[in-house]
Amino acid sequence: MPTLSLKLKLTCVAIFISILLLIGQFMAQFTVLREDLSTRIENEQFTLLSELARNLDDKLTERLEALSQAAQTIPHNKLSDLKLLTSHLQHETALLTLFDDLYIFDAKGILLVDWPEKPGRRTLDMSSRDYIQGVQQTLKPFISQPILGKATKQPIVVMAAPVIDEKGNLVAIMGGVLNLYKPNLIGALGSRKIGRDGYYYLVSSERLIITHPNKEAILKPVPPQNPAFEKALEGFEGTLEETNSRGIHGLFTFKRLASTRWILASVVPVAEAFEPVAHIQGRMALITTVLILLISPLLWLFSGRLVRPLALLSENMRKRATNMQPHDPVPLVPEKGSAEIKTVIHAINDFLNARNLADAELTISETKRAEILKNLAEAKEVAEAANKAKSEFLANMSHELRTPMNGILGMTELALMNNLDEETRGYVETAHYSAGNLLIILNDILEMSKIESGKMPLEEVPFSLLSAMRDTHQLMVPSMAEKGLSHPLILPDDLPEMLIGDPLRIRQILLNLLGNAVKFTRQGEIALSLVILSQDKSGITIQIKVSDSGIGIPKDRLEAIFQAFSQADNSVTRHFGGTGLGLTISTALVHMMNGTICVDSIENQGSTFSVSLYLKRPISTD
C-alpha cells in the first residue's frame, strides 16, 4: 500500500471535519447576515455620496464666486484692447488653477480673448449658448449644461459671470471652462474608484452624461434600460439594487446636486459590495474550533506523529539563526525524514547556499567599494586644488594684464587727440577699440575668478530699485535706439521706494542681460519689466524680465548658455563676439543673492530671461 503524503493526510482530515461543520452553520446565518449587511452598505453608500455631492456643490459655488470676483477686475472701459485683456487673463493665476480655460466675451456673446489661446477660437459667436443667454437675462453667474466646444470639439462645462459697469449695464461676460476630458473638478469623477470595481458618474437633468469612466459615453444620453436611474429622474434619492443597461448587477446610489440639479450616481457591483460575508466564515471557524477541541485527543496523537520532524527541523534552523555571524558561512541542514521533509530541507539548504555566496560576494564588493571611495576622495582633492590654482592664476594674470591694457588705452586716446592723417587715425581707432574689448574680457575673467574663489562680497545697503532699473535702462537706450529697437520699461506703481540689497551687482546683472539682448536683436523690441510676486512686512519677492525679439536659443542649448565660455551656437561667437561669461557671472550673482534665473526662448522669435530675487525692507525707525 503506497504511503500517503503529509499534505494529503492533513487535507483529507480538514476537509472531512470542515464539511460537517460548515454546511449547517452556513444555512443558518447567511440569510440574516446578508440582510443586515445590505441595509448597512446602502446607508453607507448614500452617506458617502451625499458628502461627495455636498463637497462638489461647495467647489462649484466657490469657483463661481471666484469667477464673479475676477469679472469685476476686468477693465471694462478698455474692452477693445485685446492685448490688455489677454495679459489680464494671464495674470489670473488663481483662476487658471481652478479652470482649464478662461474667456472674455462682449455683451453680445462674441469671444474677445481666451487663455490659454487656441487657434480659431477668438471671434466665435457664442450668443446661442445657454450660459451667455443666462447671464444676459439674469445679470447673475450661470453654470451651463454640458456642451461640445466649438473650437476644441471636446465636451465642456462653462461657468459664466457678468461684467457690470458703474451704471449697472452688462458690458462683458467672463467665462471659465472645465474640460470633461481633463482631471479637473468634474472630469476627475470619472476616474475616481469605489473599492475595486465601483465608480461614479454624473448626469444632467436632460439625461446627458457629464462624466463617466468610459469617456466615449460623455454627452450621450443615459440608455432607457436603467430602471434605477429612471426612478432617480423622478426624484428618488438613495440606494437601489438593480441591473443596468450594461448588465451590471449592483447597488446604484443617487443624489442631486443643489447648485445645478445634476444627478450624481455611484455604482458598486453586488459581488464586491457583499464581500464582507467573510464574517460568516469567522463564525463557522469558531464552531469548527469547538468541534476540534472535542476530538482533540485523537487529533493530538495523529498530528504529533506527523509534525514531529517539522519541530526538529525548526529547532535545527533556530540554532543556525542564533549562531549566524557576518562573513561566516552557515552550515547546511542534514537531509533526514520523509520525502516532504527532505523537500523542505533541500529548499532551505538552497537558501543557505545562496546566502553564503551572497555574503562572500558582499565582502569582496565592500573591499572594492572602499578602494574606489579612497581613489575618488584623492581625485576630488586633486581637482579642487587644480581649480583653486586656476582661479588664482586667472585673477593674478587679469590684474597683471589690465595695467598695460589701461596704458594702451590711455596712449591711444592721447594719440587720437593729435592731428593724424585719415589712415593713421583709422589704425589708432582700431587699436583703441580692440584694447577696450580685451579689457572687458579681462574684467569678466577677473569677476568669474573672484566668484569661483569666494572672494566676491555682496553689499546689504538701502537703495532705490526703481532708480536702479531706470538708470540702467537709460544707459542702454542709446545702443537700442541706434539699432532702431523699441525699448519699453514697465514698472509697477506699488514698488517700495527703498529696499535692502547690492545695487551694484543688480545693475551688473541688468547690464549683462540687456547687453546680450541688444547684441542678438536686429529688429523689433527689447522690453525691461518688473513684477511683484509676493510681499510681506519683511520684504518682497520680485521678478525682473528682459524680453527681446532676437535670434532666440535652440531648446537643446537652453541649459548650456549659463555655463562659462558657452554660447547657444559656435557660430554666435563668430557673428556677434563675446566670451560667454556674461550669463555665467549673472547666474552666479543671482545665486549668491539666493535668487533664481531662467530663460524661455523660441528660436528665431526671441528670448525672455527672468530673474527672481527676495529683497528685504529697510528697518523702520518710527
NORVEN-V34561 format. One record per pair of residues at least 12 apart in sequence whose C-alpha atoms are under 8 Angstrom apart, sorted by sequence separation. I is the first residue (numbers start at 1). J is the second residue. If there is no record, write none. Layout:
I & J
I & J
//
This chain:
102 & 114
103 & 115
111 & 123
131 & 143
145 & 157
146 & 158
161 & 173
162 & 174
189 & 201
200 & 212
201 & 213
208 & 220
209 & 221
228 & 240
239 & 251
240 & 252
253 & 265
254 & 266
333 & 345
416 & 428
514 & 526
530 & 542
531 & 543
557 & 569
597 & 609
598 & 610
89 & 102
101 & 114
102 & 115
110 & 123
111 & 124
131 & 144
144 & 157
145 & 158
160 & 173
161 & 174
189 & 202
200 & 213
208 & 221
209 & 222
228 & 241
239 & 252
240 & 253
252 & 265
253 & 266
415 & 428
416 & 429
530 & 543
531 & 544
566 & 579
567 & 580
597 & 610
598 & 611
74 & 88
101 & 115
102 & 116
110 & 124
111 & 125
130 & 144
143 & 157
144 & 158
160 & 174
161 & 175
199 & 213
207 & 221
208 & 222
228 & 242
239 & 253
252 & 266
253 & 267
530 & 544
554 & 568
565 & 579
566 & 580
597 & 611
101 & 116
110 & 125
111 & 126
130 & 145
143 & 158
144 & 159
160 & 175
206 & 221
207 & 222
227 & 242
238 & 253
239 & 254
252 & 267
333 & 348
529 & 544
530 & 545
553 & 568
565 & 580
566 & 581
596 & 611
597 & 612
109 & 125
110 & 126
143 & 159
159 & 175
160 & 176
227 & 243
228 & 244
237 & 253
238 & 254
251 & 267
252 & 268
317 & 333
333 & 349
412 & 428
473 & 489
528 & 544
529 & 545
564 & 580
565 & 581
595 & 611
596 & 612
109 & 126
110 & 127
142 & 159
143 & 160
158 & 175
159 & 176
226 & 243
227 & 244
237 & 254
238 & 255
250 & 267
251 & 268
316 & 333
332 & 349
412 & 429
528 & 545
529 & 546
563 & 580
564 & 581
595 & 612
596 & 613
109 & 127
141 & 159
142 & 160
158 & 176
159 & 177
226 & 244
236 & 254
237 & 255
250 & 268
251 & 269
527 & 545
528 & 546
563 & 581
595 & 613
85 & 104
108 & 127
141 & 160
142 & 161
158 & 177
203 & 222
225 & 244
226 & 245
237 & 256
250 & 269
251 & 270
412 & 431
413 & 432
470 & 489
527 & 546
528 & 547
561 & 580
564 & 583
594 & 613
595 & 614
141 & 161
157 & 177
158 & 178
225 & 245
249 & 269
250 & 270
332 & 352
412 & 432
526 & 546
527 & 547
563 & 583
564 & 584
593 & 613
594 & 614
140 & 161
141 & 162
156 & 177
157 & 178
190 & 211
191 & 212
224 & 245
248 & 269
249 & 270
250 & 271
331 & 352
332 & 353
526 & 547
527 & 548
562 & 583
563 & 584
590 & 611
70 & 92
139 & 161
140 & 162
156 & 178
157 & 179
189 & 211
190 & 212
191 & 213
223 & 245
232 & 254
251 & 273
330 & 352
526 & 548
561 & 583
562 & 584
109 & 132
139 & 162
156 & 179
157 & 180
189 & 212
190 & 213
409 & 432
525 & 548
526 & 549
561 & 584
590 & 613
155 & 179
156 & 180
187 & 211
190 & 214
228 & 252
408 & 432
524 & 548
525 & 549
89 & 114
90 & 115
135 & 160
154 & 179
155 & 180
186 & 211
229 & 254
466 & 491
524 & 549
562 & 587
89 & 115
135 & 161
136 & 162
154 & 180
155 & 181
330 & 356
409 & 435
523 & 549
524 & 550
79 & 106
86 & 113
131 & 158
135 & 162
154 & 181
329 & 356
408 & 435
409 & 436
521 & 548
523 & 550
67 & 95
85 & 113
86 & 114
131 & 159
132 & 160
205 & 233
309 & 337
328 & 356
521 & 549
522 & 550
66 & 95
86 & 115
107 & 136
121 & 150
131 & 160
241 & 270
466 & 495
517 & 546
521 & 550
82 & 112
121 & 151
180 & 210
405 & 435
517 & 547
520 & 550
521 & 551
82 & 113
120 & 151
139 & 170
180 & 211
232 & 263
310 & 341
466 & 497
517 & 548
520 & 551
119 & 151
309 & 341
313 & 345
327 & 359
465 & 497
514 & 546
118 & 151
326 & 359
327 & 360
405 & 438
406 & 439
464 & 497
465 & 498
513 & 546
517 & 550
136 & 170
181 & 215
405 & 439
464 & 498
465 & 499
63 & 98
463 & 498
464 & 499
468 & 503
472 & 507
476 & 511
327 & 363
462 & 498
463 & 499
402 & 439
462 & 499
463 & 500
485 & 522
488 & 525
490 & 527
495 & 532
135 & 173
462 & 500
463 & 501
465 & 503
469 & 507
472 & 510
476 & 514
480 & 518
485 & 523
486 & 524
487 & 525
488 & 526
489 & 527
490 & 528
491 & 529
492 & 530
461 & 500
462 & 501
468 & 507
472 & 511
476 & 515
479 & 518
483 & 522
484 & 523
485 & 524
486 & 525
487 & 526
488 & 527
489 & 528
490 & 529
491 & 530
492 & 531
402 & 442
460 & 500
461 & 501
463 & 503
483 & 523
484 & 524
485 & 525
486 & 526
487 & 527
488 & 528
489 & 529
490 & 530
491 & 531
492 & 532
499 & 539
132 & 173
401 & 442
460 & 501
461 & 502
485 & 526
486 & 527
487 & 528
558 & 599
459 & 501
460 & 502
461 & 503
459 & 502
398 & 442
458 & 502
459 & 503
398 & 443
480 & 526
555 & 601
398 & 445
399 & 446
458 & 505
554 & 601
555 & 602
398 & 446
553 & 601
554 & 602
555 & 603
552 & 601
553 & 602
554 & 603
395 & 445
552 & 602
553 & 603
394 & 445
395 & 446
552 & 603
553 & 604
394 & 446
551 & 603
552 & 604
551 & 604
552 & 605
553 & 606
395 & 449
550 & 604
551 & 605
552 & 606
553 & 607
394 & 449
395 & 450
473 & 528
549 & 604
550 & 605
551 & 606
552 & 607
205 & 261
520 & 576
549 & 605
550 & 606
551 & 607
204 & 261
205 & 262
392 & 449
519 & 576
549 & 606
550 & 607
146 & 204
204 & 262
205 & 263
391 & 449
548 & 606
549 & 607
145 & 204
203 & 262
204 & 263
391 & 450
547 & 606
548 & 607
202 & 262
203 & 263
547 & 607
548 & 608
202 & 263
203 & 264
391 & 452
392 & 453
547 & 608
146 & 208
202 & 264
203 & 265
391 & 453
546 & 608
547 & 609
107 & 170
155 & 218
201 & 264
202 & 265
545 & 608
546 & 609
107 & 171
108 & 172
109 & 173
146 & 210
155 & 219
200 & 264
201 & 265
545 & 609
546 & 610
106 & 171
107 & 172
200 & 265
201 & 266
388 & 453
545 & 610
106 & 172
107 & 173
200 & 266
544 & 610
545 & 611
105 & 172
106 & 173
199 & 266
200 & 267
543 & 610
544 & 611
104 & 172
105 & 173
198 & 266
199 & 267
543 & 611
544 & 612
104 & 173
105 & 174
198 & 267
199 & 268
513 & 582
543 & 612
104 & 174
105 & 175
198 & 268
512 & 582
513 & 583
542 & 612
543 & 613
103 & 174
104 & 175
148 & 219
197 & 268
198 & 269
512 & 583
541 & 612
542 & 613
102 & 174
103 & 175
147 & 219
197 & 269
541 & 613
542 & 614
68 & 141
102 & 175
103 & 176
146 & 219
541 & 614
542 & 615
102 & 176
103 & 177
194 & 268
512 & 586
540 & 614
541 & 615
101 & 176
102 & 177
197 & 272
539 & 614
540 & 615
100 & 176
101 & 177
196 & 272
509 & 585
539 & 615
540 & 616
64 & 141
99 & 176
100 & 177
101 & 178
509 & 586
539 & 616
540 & 617
64 & 142
99 & 177
100 & 178
508 & 586
538 & 616
539 & 617
99 & 178
100 & 179
538 & 617
509 & 589
537 & 617
509 & 590
100 & 184
505 & 589
99 & 184
98 & 184
76 & 163
74 & 163
76 & 165
71 & 161
71 & 162
72 & 163
67 & 159
71 & 163
72 & 164
67 & 160
68 & 161
67 & 161
68 & 162
64 & 159
76 & 171
64 & 160
76 & 172
513 & 609
64 & 161
71 & 173
71 & 174
67 & 174
67 & 175
67 & 176
501 & 615
500 & 615
501 & 616
499 & 615
500 & 616
143 & 260
499 & 616
500 & 617
499 & 617
500 & 618
498 & 617
499 & 618
498 & 618
59 & 185
56 & 185
448 & 581
451 & 585
445 & 581
448 & 584
441 & 578
444 & 581
448 & 585
451 & 588
441 & 579
444 & 582
447 & 585
444 & 585
462 & 618
46 & 238
46 & 239
45 & 239
42 & 238
43 & 239
42 & 239
42 & 240
61 & 259
60 & 259
57 & 257
56 & 257
57 & 258
53 & 255
57 & 259
53 & 256
54 & 257
49 & 253
53 & 257
49 & 254
50 & 255
49 & 255
46 & 253
45 & 253
46 & 254
42 & 251
46 & 255
42 & 253
53 & 264
49 & 264
49 & 265
49 & 266
41 & 273
38 & 274
37 & 274
37 & 276
34 & 274
34 & 277
33 & 277
30 & 277
33 & 280
30 & 280
29 & 280
26 & 280
26 & 284
25 & 284
22 & 284
21 & 284
21 & 287
22 & 288
21 & 288
18 & 288
17 & 288
6 & 306
6 & 340
5 & 340
//
